[in-house]
Amino acid sequence: MINSGVYQLLIEMPSAKRIKVGSLGMIKFEAGHYVYTGSAKNSLPRRLSRHFSRDKVKFWHIDYLLQFGEIIAYNMEQFSPGLECRLNKMTRARLPGSKYISGFGSSDCNCPSHLIYAGSGKRHSLPSV
């Protein structure tokens, strides 16, 4: 398994919910599919395992969403500088009608967000790099 990488999670929210997300405050999440893009410069397997765990201290923005949403797919790529942001932007471009959840998971870069609402209805899949 890749130890240092960039990953994406496809998350399904079964119903709309208002969630307090750390310093971002209350955010209304619509029912449907979300794509989260993240990275782990080391210990990627441990990071992914943590995301799948329900019993954890909330630290990252994604932790707050995952207490209510379910990861239904994921992918990962070997780490390279800038790949996380490029993959995030590419994913948004490939999902017509999608929208960023402002400020989510992007406090260490210039992206508007690293969480994309892909919509409800049809089942979405993650793009490959």
Helices and strands as residue ranges (DSSP letters): E 5-13, E 17-21, G 22-24, E 25-29, E 32-40, H 44-52, H 61-66, E 70-78, H 83-93, E 99-100, E 115-119
